[in-house]
Amino acid sequence: MTILVENLSKRFDQIQALRHIYLEIQKNAIVALVGGSGSGKSTLLRMIAGLDTPDSGSIWLNGKNTAFMSVQERKIGFVSQSYALFPHMTVYDNIAFGLHVKKQTSKKIEKRVKYLLSLIELDNLANHYPVQLSGGQRQRVALARALAPEPKVLLLDEPFAALDMRMRKELRDWIRTLQKRSSVTIVLVTHDYKEVLEIATEIIMLKNGRVEQLGEPEDFYNYFVSKKLL
């Protein structure tokens, strides 16, 4: 799914979170939003997801204006850094949750959940509870739950923040594999520019609610406008 953001602005009380944002995200890309705290990364992500409403401007998904679309119609999966798994549900039931909400048949739910368990390589932990999993495993379950309804876009807010170095690398590798196997457009927010140089196909740097720099990883590797901001 392509994403087009046109002249997007958002203010929270006295804080101008986004200022006239223009950008285009291509289908099947892995795009990283980077920048310092308060730069507008998470606000932009929530706008794309439909969780916040812009003051002005528009967001287009595959050529359709999201002003006339519900959150469900956008076909977007959203994963926060807290994972937000249901502690009283097993891994299987957490992944199946959105499919039950969509009132899919038991047969379809079982087939989809088994596929996702295989995709995240946690088949043997289907009956475990979140408390029994490592941080990396919980994050993979959160990703699988977001993927269950077959979204066209997957939005990740600081997906590596709570993980140690080994788990961060493991999850980065896994996300690259996931994108290739599922053909989903991925947009992630992070503070760590070293990680995005490794995982992203495109990087968008925000500062004070504006797009300061954008390009492919090699462009950023050779020249950062504001390297110290990251």
N, C-alpha and C positions, 0 to 999 in steps of 0.2 A: 504494500500500500504506500502511495506517495503522500507526503504531508507538505502542505504549503501554508506558511504563516505570513500574513500580510498586515503590516502596520499595527501590530499588537501592542497595547498598552494596558497597564494595570497599576492601580494605587491602593495601598492599604493605609488608611488614615493619612499620616504625614509622610509615608514612605512610598516613593515611586518605584515599584518593584520591576516593572518592564516599561521600556521607552521605545515605541515605534519599531518593534522587532519585525524584520523581514528575513525569511530563510526558507529553503526548500530541501526536503529530505526525500531521497530517492527510494524506490521499492527495494527491499532486501538488503538495505544498508545497515551497518552497525555504527550509529552516530553517538559520539560522546559530547555531553554538555559540561564544560569545565569553567572554572572561575572561582574567585574567593567567596567567602561567606557574604550573603546579601547581594550577590551579583544577579540573581533572578533565575538561577538554574531550576530549582524545584518548583518555583511558581510557573515557569514555562511548561514544565512536565505536567503539572496538574491542569493547566489550561488545555493541553492537548488531550488529556484523559477526560476532560469535561467535569472535573471536580471543582474548578473555579471558573468564574465567568469574566471575560475581559471587559474592560471599560470601553475600549474601542478596538477596531481592527477585526480580523477574521481568521479562522483556521479552516483549511480545506483538506478533506481526506478523499483521495481518488477523485478529485474534481467536485466534491460535494461540500457545500457550506455546512459546518457543524452547528451553526446557529439554529438550524432546524432539525437537529439530530439529538436523540436522547443518549445518555451514557452507554446504554446497551447497544444502540444502533451503531455506535462508533466502532465496535468490535476491537476493543483495545484491552489488553491485559496490563495490570499495574501491580508492581511489587515494591513494597517499601523496605527499608533496611531493617525494620523490626520483625520482618517475616509475617507477623500477624496470623500464624497458624492457630487453629482451634485446638487448645490443649486437651480437650476431652474426646477428640476424634483421632482415629488412627491415621497413618499416612495415606492409606487407601481412601478413607472417608474424607480427608481433607482435600485430596485431589478431585474426588467425585462431587464435592459440594456444589460447584457451579452448574454441573450437569443435571443435578437433581432440581436446582432452581429453574432450569430451562425445561424441566419435565420430560427429559429424555427417557427412553425405555431402559429397563434394567440391563438388557442385552447390549445396547449401545454404550451404556455407562461402563459396563464391565470391560468391553473391548477397548474403549478409549483409555480407561485407567491403566489397564495392563500394558498398553502401548507406551504410555507416559512413564510408567514404572521402569520399563525397559530402557526408555530414552534417557532417564536420569540415573540409570544403573542402580536402582534400589529395590529390585524385585523381591529380594529376600527380607526387606524391612516393611513390607506392606501392612503388617499387623502391629507395628510398633507405634508408640505415641511420640509426639514432638520432644518431650523431655528425655527420651531415650536416644536421641540423635545428636550428632555433632553439629556445630554451627554450619559447616559446609553442607551437610545433609539436609538440615532444615531449610537452608536457602534454596537447595535444589527442589525440595518439595513445594516451597512457595512458588517457584518458577513453573513447576508442573501444574499446580492448581490454576495459575494464571493462564497457562496454555490450554487447559482442558476444553474450554468453549471454542477453541480454534480461532483466536484473535488474529487480526491482520498486522497489528502492531503490539510490541511488548515494551513497556516503559519500566525502567529500573531506577529507583532512587537510592543512590549510594549502596549498590549491591554487595560491595566488598568491605564495607566499613567495619563490621563487627567480627571480621575473620582474621586469623593469624596469617603470616606470610605464605606458609605452605598451602593453606586452604584458598587464599586469594589467587594463587597461580593455578591451582586445580580448577577453581570455578571459572577463571578467565578462559582456560583451555576448553572447558565444557561449554561455555556460552558460544564460543566460535563454532564448535561442533554442532550445537543446537541450531544455530542460524543456518548452517549448511543443510541440515537434515529437515528443517521445518519451513524454510523460506519465509520467515517472519521478519519484518522490519523491527530493529531494536534501537531504542533510544535510551541511553543511560546517563545518569548524573554522577559525577565523581570529582574529588579534589586532587586525585593523584594522576598527574600528567604522564608519569612513567608507565602507568597501567594502560592509559588510553592509547599511547603510542604503539602498544603491543596488540591491543584488541580492536580498535576502531578502524573503520574504513574512511570516516570523516570526523573531524573535530570542530566544534563550535565553541569559541571562548566568549564568555559574557563578562562585562564589567559595568557596574552601576546600572543594570537593567538594559544595556545595549549590547549588540553583537560587536565585539572589538576585532575578532579575527576568526576566519574559518578556512578550512582547507583539508587536504589529505595529511595523514601522519607525517610523511616525509617533509611536507612544507613546515610543519611545526618543529620537526626534529632539527631542521636547518635554521629556523628563525621564529622565535617567540616574540610577539609584540610586548607581552607583559609576563615574562617567565616567573618573576618574583611573586605574582599574584596567586600562583597555584600552590 
